């Protein structure tokens, strides 16, 4: 039987994303609430994928 594919997803906290993007944590939360930055709630806290960070970089943080 074949092994299922595994994905090594790196999930970031809003604080980590804020440091990476050089914005405040509040800005990250505003982007999440506005739908600009995709995030998932895991155990009651937001987590953001590297793809989500890359998407916000492509948009220039403005949700364009």
Residue, then its C-alpha position, 0 to 999 in steps of 0.5 A: x500500500x502506498x504511503x499518503x503524501x505528507x505536506x510540511x506546512x509551516x504555520x505562523x502566528x499573527x505575531x510572527x507574520x507581523x515581524x516578517x511583514x514589518x507591521x503591527x500585530x493589530x494590522x495583521x488582525x485587521x487584514x484577517x478580519x477584512x479578508x485580505x490575509x487568509x488565516x485559519x483558527x486552530x485551537x482558538x488562535x489564528x495561524x497563517x500559512x507561508x502561502x498566505x504571507x506570500x499572497x499579501x506580499x504580492x498584493x502589497x498589503x493593500x488587498x488589491 
